[in-house]
Amino acid sequence: MRNGRQAFAVLLGIIAVLAIAAGVIYLAVPAHSLPSFVPGYVKQAGAKTHSRRGLAGVAVGVVLLVISVVIARSGRRRRRWR
């Protein structure tokens, strides 16, 4: 069962990093410069950025990263020094 937990923690970690990266891209790149496959792409040239989507992406990424770390650490046994 430990291998399943470890794989799930790694998968959540990868998804978390991707969500954080997408959030940063939404915050840093103007809407007209986003790739066309990204939701929120507009053809008009403007300086609008997607702050809510960016913040949501970063927040979801951080939450998933914390969950991933908790799952990864919960399977470890603690050593007691005597």
C-alpha positions as CSV (number, residue, x, y, z in Angstrom):
1,M,0.0,0.0,0.0
2,R,2.9,2.3,0.6
3,N,3.9,2.3,-3.1
4,G,0.3,3.4,-4.0
5,R,0.5,6.3,-1.5
6,Q,3.9,7.3,-2.8
7,A,2.7,7.3,-6.4
8,F,-0.4,9.3,-5.5
9,A,1.8,11.8,-3.6
10,V,4.1,12.2,-6.6
11,L,1.1,12.6,-8.9
12,L,-0.4,15.3,-6.7
13,G,3.0,17.1,-6.5
14,I,3.2,17.2,-10.3
15,I,-0.3,18.5,-10.7
16,A,0.5,21.1,-8.0
17,V,3.6,22.3,-9.8
18,L,1.6,22.6,-13.1
19,A,-1.2,24.5,-11.4
20,I,1.3,26.9,-9.8
21,A,3.0,27.4,-13.2
22,A,-0.3,28.1,-14.9
23,G,-1.3,30.5,-12.2
24,V,2.0,32.4,-12.6
25,I,1.5,32.5,-16.4
26,Y,-2.0,33.9,-15.9
27,L,-0.7,36.6,-13.6
28,A,2.4,37.6,-15.7
29,V,1.2,37.4,-19.3
30,P,-1.4,39.7,-20.8
31,A,-4.6,38.1,-22.1
32,H,-3.7,38.7,-25.8
33,S,-0.4,37.0,-25.4
34,L,-1.7,33.8,-23.9
35,P,-1.5,30.7,-26.1
36,S,-4.8,30.1,-28.0
37,F,-5.5,26.8,-26.2
38,V,-5.5,28.4,-22.8
39,P,-8.9,29.5,-21.4
40,G,-9.1,33.3,-21.3
41,Y,-7.3,33.9,-24.6
42,V,-8.6,37.0,-26.3
43,K,-7.7,38.2,-29.8
44,Q,-8.0,41.9,-29.0
45,A,-4.8,43.6,-27.9
46,G,-5.2,44.8,-24.4
47,A,-3.3,44.9,-21.2
48,K,-5.8,42.8,-19.3
49,T,-4.5,40.0,-17.2
50,H,-6.5,37.3,-15.5
51,S,-5.8,38.0,-11.8
52,R,-8.6,35.7,-10.4
53,R,-7.6,32.8,-12.5
54,G,-3.9,33.3,-11.7
55,L,-4.6,33.5,-8.0
56,A,-6.9,30.5,-8.1
57,G,-4.2,28.5,-9.9
58,V,-1.5,29.4,-7.4
59,A,-3.9,28.7,-4.4
60,V,-5.0,25.3,-5.8
61,G,-1.4,24.4,-6.5
62,V,-0.2,25.3,-3.0
63,V,-3.1,23.3,-1.4
64,L,-2.3,20.3,-3.6
65,L,1.4,20.6,-2.8
66,V,0.6,20.6,1.0
67,I,-1.6,17.6,0.6
68,S,1.1,15.8,-1.4
69,V,3.7,16.4,1.4
70,V,1.3,15.3,4.1
71,I,0.5,12.1,2.2
72,A,4.2,11.4,1.5
73,R,5.2,12.0,5.1
74,S,2.3,10.0,6.7
75,G,3.7,6.7,5.5
76,R,7.1,7.2,7.1
77,R,7.9,5.6,10.4
78,R,9.5,7.9,13.0
79,R,12.8,6.8,14.5
80,R,13.2,7.4,18.2
81,W,16.7,8.0,19.5
82,R,17.5,6.3,22.8
